[in-house]
Amino acid sequence: MTAILSARTSALTDGIAAVPSYTDGVVASDGRFDLRAAELDSWSNRLARMLLRLGAGPGCLVGLAAVPDFEGVAVRHALAKIGAAAVRINAGVFTPTTRVGVTVHARRAGLTDDVHWLVLDDRATLRQYLSTSGAVLTAAEVGGRSHAS
């Protein structure tokens, strides 16, 4: 199980929760791997850009279907950076307001094609991830709203 450590959340002036701020220590651990703040920032910046390309953005609901706990930390961090929110997708349940989602290959076949899915363990996703910048998101990328790195 993922343990999130030392997270503090601040509120932005428009009422949307900012991404948690951390020291550069361990922010998550699954017992085998430790995730440090700098790694989380880079990972979530890349995921945020990938989600933006799929159509996610401020105010968007992004479906999460069977996202592993460890990866879920980075996905939720990415969603906070772009002003989107997560909604859990259970088997056989369709959320009509969700047009973008995140899942894994084993679950993808049972999910609707009406959603643009980012399949975390897909080879094409890995290629896209590796070619995407981990730099801090700009306000222009997020639709004019700047979120913490």
TORGUVO-667416 format. One record per atom (N, C-alpha, C): residue in one letter; residue number from 1; x, y, z; atom name. Coordinates in steps of 0.001 Angstrom, whole numbers, padded with zeros to 6 digits. Each point is the difference from the previous one (the first is absolute). Example, Ala and Ser with C-alpha at 12.3 -4.5 7.8 and 13.67 -1.06 7.14 Angstrom:
BEGIN
   rest    nr         X         Y         Z   atom
      a     1    013190   -005690    007800      N
      a     1   -000890    001190    000000     CA
      a     1    000900    001200    000000      C
      s     2   -000350    001050   -000720      N
      s     2    000820    001190    000060     CA
      s     2   -000770    001090    000730      C
//
This chain:
BEGIN
   rest    nr         X         Y         Z   atom
      m     1    000849   -001181    000000      N
      m     1   -000849    001181    000000     CA
      m     1    000886    001233    000000      C
      t     2   -000389    000996   -000716      N
      t     2    000771    001222   -000088     CA
      t     2   -000209    000847    001238      C
      a     3    001091    000488    000533      N
      a     3   -000080    000925    001134     CA
      a     3    000446    001362   -000484      C
      i     4   -000831    001004    000166      N
      i     4    000370    001356   -000381     CA
      i     4    000446    000705    001262      C
      l     5    001192    000564   -000061      N
      l     5    000616    000591    001179     CA
      l     5    000157    001500   -000140      C
      s     6   -000136    000705    001086      N
      s     6    000317    001423    000100     CA
      s     6   -000722    000889   -000999      C
      a     7   -001217   -000335   -000375      N
      a     7   -000722    000817   -000974     CA
      a     7   -000698    001160    000698      C
      r     8    000162    001168   -000574      N
      r     8   -000741    001179    000449     CA
      r     8   -000670    000580   -001230      C
      t     9   -001253    000358    000127      N
      t     9   -000717    000562   -001131     CA
      t     9   -000387    001424    000322      C
      s    10    000223    000884   -000948      N
      s    10   -000414    001383    000166     CA
      s    10   -001128    000278   -000986      C
      a    11   -000820    000975    000295      N
      a    11   -001098    000347   -000897     CA
      a    11    000402    001176   -000880      C
      l    12   -000374   -000081   -001261      N
      l    12    000212    001123   -000904     CA
      l    12   -001131    000994    000195      C
      t    13    000180    001205   -000492      N
      t    13   -001006    001031    000203     CA
      t    13   -001339   -000339   -000635      C
      d    14   -000006   -000839   -001057      N
      d    14   -001270   -000339   -000635     CA
      d    14   -000656   -001215    000634      C
      g    15    000517   -000476    001126      N
      g    15   -000650   -001075    000726     CA
      g    15    000396   -001404   -000416      C
      i    16    000859   -000140   -000999      N
      i    16    000449   -001316   -000428     CA
      i    16    001224   -000371    000819      C
      a    17    000047   -001239    000457      N
      a    17    001145   -000436    000810     CA
      a    17    001257   -000034   -000849      C
      a    18    001058    000542    000533      N
      a    18    001292   -000047   -000672     CA
      a    18    000612   -001374    000230      C
      v    19    001010   -000313   -000811      N
      v    19    000698   -001254    000228     CA
      v    19    000715    000073    001337      C
      p    20    000100   -001124    000702      N
      p    20    000692    000008    001284     CA
      p    20    001446    000459   -000156      C
      s    21    000523    000652    001007      N
      s    21    001411    000383   -000036     CA
      s    21    000769   -000918    000941      C
      y    22    001187   -000377   -000393      N
      y    22    000796   -000964    000737     CA
      y    22    001424    000511    000139      C
      t    23    000710   -000542    000945      N
      t    23    001444    000161   -000002     CA
      t    23    000496   -000987   -001050      C
      d    24    001302   -000093   -000237      N
      d    24    000470   -000931   -001010     CA
      d    24    000153   -001412    000558      C
      g    25   -000713   -000322    001049      N
      g    25    000042   -001336    000569     CA
      g    25   -000939   -000940   -000729      C
      v    26   -000226   -001157    000577      N
      v    26   -000888   -000999   -000570     CA
      v    26   -001446    000466    000174      C
      v    27   -000757    000016   -001107      N
      v    27   -001400    000416    000045     CA
      v    27   -000943   -001186   -000125      C
      a    28    000507   -001117   -000516      N
      a    28   -000806   -001216   -000118     CA
      a    28    000924   -001203   -000027      C
      s    29   -000519   -001096    000511      N
      s    29    000767   -001243    000007     CA
      s    29   -000966   -001164   -000100      C
      d    30    000379   -001005   -000772      N
      d    30   -000829   -001204   -000058     CA
      d    30    000696   -001184    000660      C
      g    31    001042    000275    000762      N
      g    31    000740   -001057    000667     CA
      g    31    001181   -000501   -000801      C
      r    32   -000045    000179   -001315      N
      r    32    001118   -000382   -000868     CA
      r    32    000700    001220   -000568      C
      f    33   -000776    001008   -000310      N
      f    33    000527    001213   -000613     CA
      f    33   -000415    001215    000817      C
      d    34    000900    000964    000074      N
      d    34   -000301    001286    000621     CA
      d    34   -000075    001044   -001096      C
      l    35   -000968    000878    000101      N
      l    35   -000170    001081   -000959     CA
      l    35    000329    001307    000703      C
      r    36    000959    000727   -000537      N
      r    36    000436    001278    000572     CA
      r    36   -000738    001150   -000692      C
      a    37   -000011    001145    000662      N
      a    37   -000746    001162   -000496     CA
      a    37    000409    000398   -001416      C
      a    38    001286    000056   -000279      N
      a    38    000459    000400   -001335     CA
      a    38   -000461   -001005   -001060      C
      e    39    000036   -001281    000336      N
      e    39   -000455   -001034   -000937     CA
      e    39   -001504    000116   -000234      C
      l    40   -000747    000243    001072      N
      l    40   -001446    000171   -000122     CA
      l    40   -000331    001202   -000866      C
      d    41    000706    001092    000185      N
      d    41   -000254    001191   -000819     CA
      d    41    000240   -000277   -001477      C
      s    42    001116   -000620   -000329      N
      s    42    000304   -000293   -001397     CA
      s    42   -001012   -000976   -000589      C
      w    43   -000288   -001073    000729      N
      w    43   -000954   -001017   -000454     CA
      w    43   -001374    000621   -000210      C
      s    44   -000470    000773    000960      N
      s    44   -001338    000585   -000109     CA
      s    44   -000064    001096   -001060      C
      n    45    001095    000727   -000235      N
      n    45    000015    000993   -001081     CA
      n    45   -000164   -000688   -001351      C
      r    46    000696   -001117   -000185      N
      r    46   -000129   -000759   -001263     CA
      r    46   -001427   -000527   -000160      C
      l    47   -000532   -000601    001061      N
      l    47   -001373   -000516   -000070     CA
      l    47   -001001    001124   -000247      C
      a    48    000206    001143    000632      N
      a    48   -000900    001141   -000197     CA
      a    48   -000023    000417   -001464      C
      r    49    001154    000080   -000630      N
      r    49    000060    000365   -001423     CA
      r    49   -000712   -001042   -000864      C
      m    50    000176   -001263    000333      N
      m    50   -000656   -001061   -000763     CA
      m    50   -001521    000082    000159      C
      l    51   -000460    000275    001208      N
      l    51   -001438    000143    000245     CA
      l    51   -000567    001231   -000700      C
      l    52    000750    001090   -000003      N
      l    52   -000440    001197   -000729     CA
      l    52   -000175   -000303   -001488      C
      r    53    000921   -000766   -000580      N
      r    53   -000098   -000370   -001417     CA
      r    53   -001245   -000836   -000291      C
      l    54   -000438   -000758    000996      N
      l    54   -001200   -000826   -000173     CA
      l    54   -001291    000801    000199      C
      g    55    000129    001228    000493      N
      g    55   -001178    000842    000169     CA
      g    55   -000345    000354    001432      C
      a    56    000774   -000486    000956      N
      a    56   -000244    000374    001399     CA
      a    56    000450    001437    000212      C
      g    57   -000508    000621    001030      N
      g    57    000395    001366    000317     CA
      g    57   -000774    000498    001201      C
      p    58    000072    001290    000259      N
      p    58   -000684    000574    001160     CA
      p    58   -001487   -000347    000024      C
      g    59   -000460   -000519    001140      N
      g    59   -001402   -000335    000171     CA
      g    59   -000425   -001338   -000579      C
      c    60    000899   -000695   -000665      N
      c    60   -000316   -001283   -000634     CA
      c    60   -000015   -001134    001026      C
      l    61   -000930   -000938   -000161      N
      l    61    000001   -001221    000791     CA
      l    61    000745   -001072   -000787      C
      v    62    001005   -000596    000605      N
      v    62    000804   -001036   -000649     CA
      v    62   -000274   -001321    000703      C
      g    63   -000423   -000987   -000764      N
      g    63   -000301   -001307    000556     CA
      g    63    001248   -000784    000328      C
      l    64    000013   -000637    001161      N
      l    64    001090   -000886    000401     CA
      l    64   -000576   -001401    000133      C
      a    65    000508   -000927   -000796      N
      a    65   -000489   -001372    000019     CA
      a    65    001166   -000939    000276      C
      a    66    000025   -000569    001188      N
      a    66    001022   -000980    000397     CA
      a    66    001421    000559   -000069      C
      v    67    000168    001266    000324      N
      v    67    001337    000593    000026     CA
      v    67    000697   -000483    001268      C
      p    68    001174   -000630   -000141      N
      p    68    000718   -000476    001194     CA
      p    68    000286    001150    000970      C
      d    69    000044   -000316    001283      N
      d    69    000170    001023    001034     CA
      d    69    001217    000884   -000237      C
      f    70    001137   -000603   -000298      N
      f    70    001235    000776   -000148     CA
      f    70   -000112    000978   -001158      C
      e    71   -000467   -000479   -001144      N
      e    71   -000192    000864   -001167     CA
      e    71   -001100    001024    000252      C
      g    72   -000970   -000378    000815      N
      g    72   -001088    000905    000329     CA
      g    72    000469    001273    000686      C
      v    73    001091   -000091    000760      N
      v    73    000568    001189    000644     CA
      v    73    000402    001012   -001070      C
      a    74    000716   -000462   -001021      N
      a    74    000451    000904   -001070     CA
      a    74   -001175    000492   -000843      C
      v    75   -000954   -000865   -000277      N
      v    75   -001162    000405   -000798     CA
      v    75   -000798    001080    000729      C
      r    76   -000279   -000197    001275      N
      r    76   -000760    001009    000758     CA
      r    76    000778    001312    000110      C
      h    77    001306   -000089    000132      N
      h    77    000839    001195    000042     CA
      h    77   -000090    000738   -001342      C
      a    78    000040   -000751   -001095      N
      a    78   -000118    000590   -001337     CA
      a    78   -001358    000675   -000179      C
      l    79   -001058   -000650    000470      N
      l    79   -001337    000580   -000124     CA
      l    79   -000109    001312    000766      C
      a    80    000580    000039    001184      N
      a    80   -000022    001239    000784     CA
      a    80    000725    001117   -000734      C
      k    81    001083   -000334   -000666      N
      k    81    000781    001013   -000726     CA
      k    81   -000772    000620   -001154      C
      i    82   -000898   -000774   -000615      N
      i    82   -000752    000539   -001133     CA
      i    82   -001414    000419    000389      C
      g    83   -000318   -000069    001279      N
      g    83   -001312    000445    000472     CA
      g    83   -001116   -000972   -000284      C
      a    84    000337   -001265   -000263      N
      a    84   -001002   -001034   -000257     CA
      a    84   -000246   -000795    001280      C
      a    85   -001053   -000784   -000002      N
      a    85   -000339   -000816    001164     CA
      a    85   -000148   -001458   -000415      C
      a    86    000283   -000899    000930      N
      a    86   -000102   -001432   -000261     CA
      a    86   -001374   -000516    000385      C
      v    87   -000513   -000930   -000786      N
      v    87   -001217   -000727    000337     CA
      v    87    000293   -001473   -000250      C
      r    88   -000286   -000829    000998      N
      r    88    000272   -001431   -000128     CA
      r    88   -001034   -000638   -000920      C
      i    89    000482   -000804   -000948      N
      i    89   -000868   -000729   -000922     CA
      i    89   -000003   -001458    000437      C
      n    90   -001145   -000511    000381      N
      n    90   -000137   -001401    000389     CA
      n    90   -000470   -000813   -001196      C
      a    91    000175   -001299    000059      N
      a    91   -000386   -000887   -001097     CA
      a    91   -001457    000229   -000384      C
      g    92   -000229    000203   -001295      N
      g    92   -001355    000141   -000509     CA
      g    92   -000657    001334    000260      C
      v    93    000713    000935    000620      N
      v    93   -000569    001307    000321     CA
      v    93    000563    001028   -000981      C
      f    94   -000883    000747   -000625      N
      f    94    000415    001047   -000927     CA
      f    94   -000380    001346    000585      C
      t    95    000949    000908    000015      N
      t    95   -000247    001355    000468     CA
      t    95   -000041    000902   -001231      C
      p    96   -001187    000460   -000410      N
      p    96   -000119    000747   -001260     CA
      p    96    000809    001292   -000042      C
      t    97    000324    000589    001146      N
      t    97    000768    001240   -000019     CA
      t    97    001497   -000245   -000118      C
      t    98    000419   -001246   -000001      N
      t    98    001417   -000329   -000100     CA
      t    98    000351   -000302   -001445      C
      r    99    000907    000782   -000557      N
      r    99    000434   -000204   -001384     CA
      r    99    001461   -000439   -000090      C
      v   100    000702    000056    001125      N
      v   100    001402   -000408    000076     CA
      v   100    000122   -000934    001193      C
      g   101    000830   -001036   -000142      N
      g   101    000185   -000932    001098     CA
      g   101    001400   -000577    000037      C
      v   102    000330   -000608    001129      N
      v   102    001298   -000645    000204     CA
      v   102   -000272   -001411    000487      C
      t   103    000686   -000967   -000591      N
      t   103   -000195   -001393    000375     CA
      t   103    001258   -000803   -000302      C
      v   104   -000130   -001321    000111      N
      v   104    001076   -000928   -000351     CA
      v   104   -000526   -000955   -001064      C
      h   105    000930   -000637   -000708      N
      h   105   -000345   -000864   -001128     CA
      h   105   -001000   -001103    000385      C
      a   106    000189   -000631    001147      N
      a   106   -000867   -001107    000407     CA
      a   106   -001455    000436    000171      C
      r   107   -000234    001252    000267      N
      r   107   -001362    000507    000224     CA
      r   107   -000603    000670   -001226      C
      r   108    000827    000389   -000957      N
      r   108   -000452    000818   -001127     CA
      r   108   -001107   -000647   -000819      C
      a   109    000077   -001299   -000245      N
      a   109   -000974   -000676   -000867     CA
      a   109   -001428    000124    000527      C
      g   110   -000182    000094    001302      N
      g   110   -001337    000087    000571     CA
      g   110   -000525    001413    000156      C
      l   111    000705    000966   -000540      N
      l   111   -000381    001407    000167     CA
      l   111   -000543    000577   -001298      C
      t   112   -000796    001031    000126      N
      t   112   -000623    000645   -001151     CA
      t   112    001031    000634   -000939      C
      d   113   -000352    000036   -001276      N
      d   113    000833    000680   -000986     CA
      d   113   -000387    001472   -000120      C
      d   114   -000993    000452    000761      N
      d   114   -000421    001399   -000017     CA
      d   114    000956    000894    000786      C
      v   115    000946   -000610    000695      N
      v   115    000981    000726    000807     CA
      v   115    001370   -000147   -000665      C
      h   116    000782    001076   -000018      N
      h   116    001388   -000061   -000484     CA
      h   116    000848   -000519    001150      C
      w   117    000474   -001247   -000110      N
      w   117    000716   -000652    001097     CA
      w   117    001498    000141   -000127      C
      l   118    000634    000375    001081      N
      l   118    001458   -000056    000135     CA
      l   118    000268   -001323    000697      C
      v   119    000567   -000960   -000716      N
      v   119    000247   -001338    000531     CA
      v   119    001444   -000026    000493      C
      l   120    000147    000030    001314      N
      l   120    001314    000204    000618     CA
      l   120    001053   -001021   -000398      C
      d   121   -000387   -001260   -000175      N
      d   121    000985   -001036   -000299     CA
      d   121    000032   -000385   -001476      C
      d   122   -000445    000891   -000864      N
      d   122    000023   -000220   -001437     CA
      d   122    001323    000507   -000576      C
      r   123    000535   -000707   -000958      N
      r   123    001282    000373   -000607     CA
      r   123   -000050    001387   -000645      C
      a   124   -001103    000336   -000650      N
      a   124   -000138    001326   -000625     CA
      a   124   -000009    001103    001061      C
      t   125   -000619   -000279    001146      N
      t   125   -000013    000968    001101     CA
      t   125    001416    000220    000516      C
      l   126    000763   -001064    000140      N
      l   126    001379    000117    000457     CA
      l   126    000829    000837   -000967      C
      r   127   -000156   -000230   -001296      N
      r   127    000742    000796   -000997     CA
      r   127   -000382    001476    000114      C
      q   128   -001298    000267    000137      N
      q   128   -000459    001381    000130     CA
      q   128    000543    000617    001286      C
      y   129   -000042   -000748    001088      N
      y   129    000500    000469    001294     CA
      y   129    001473    000384   -000101      C
      l   130    000790   -000855   -000609      N
      l   130    001441    000250   -000098     CA
      l   130    000332    001198   -000886      C
      s   131   -000895    000351   -000908      N
      s   131    000241    001140   -000882     CA
      s   131   -000688    001280    000475      C
      t   132   -000619   -000046    001172      N
      t   132   -000709    001152    000558     CA
      t   132    000856    000666    001068      C
      s   133   -000013    001310    000029      N
      s   133    000793    000768    000962     CA
      s   133   -000499   -000189    001430      C
      g   134    000955   -000088    000918      N
      g   134   -000316   -000055    001421     CA
      g   134    000132    001356    000666      C
      a   135    000236    001040   -000808      N
      a   135    000165    001358    000532     CA
      a   135   -001316    000517    000582      C
      v   136    000105    001023    000809      N
      v   136   -001168    000625    000617     CA
      v   136   -000985    000442   -001086      C
      l   137   -001290   -000242    000241      N
      l   137   -001043    000415   -000932     CA
      l   137   -000128    001517   -000019      C
      t   138   -000284    000538   -001158      N
      t   138   -000222    001442   -000108     CA
      t   138   -001499    000287    000047      C
      a   139   -000333    001237    000309      N
      a   139   -001404    000412    000025     CA
      a   139   -000643   -000194   -001371      C
      a   140    000754    000246   -001058      N
      a   140   -000539   -000169   -001351     CA
      a   140   -000383   -001453   -000276      C
      e   141    000785   -000931    000505      N
      e   141   -000302   -001417   -000207     CA
      e   141   -001279   -000425    000718      C
      v   142   -000262    000602    001134      N
      v   142   -001135   -000395    000832     CA
      v   142   -001218    000870   -000284      C
      g   143    000031    000765   -001045      N
      g   143   -001155    000825   -000340     CA
      g   143   -000041    001311    000742      C
      g   144    001174    000567    000248      N
      g   144    000068    001306    000635     CA
      g   144    000077   -000019    001499      C
      r   145   -000037   -001177    000621      N
      r   145    000061   -000082    001457     CA
      r   145    001303   -000678    000382      C
      s   146    000731    000623    000865      N
      s   146    001270   -000563    000450     CA
      s   146   -000211   -000789    001281      C
      h   147    000488   -001239    000020      N
      h   147   -000070   -000852    001184     CA
      h   147    001416   -000297    000448      C
      a   148    000137   -000305    001257      N
      a   148    001330   -000308    000550     CA
      a   148    000653   -001110   -000805      C
      s   149    001318    000009    000011      N
      s   149    000756   -000987   -000766     CA
      s   149   -000330   -001382    000442      C
//
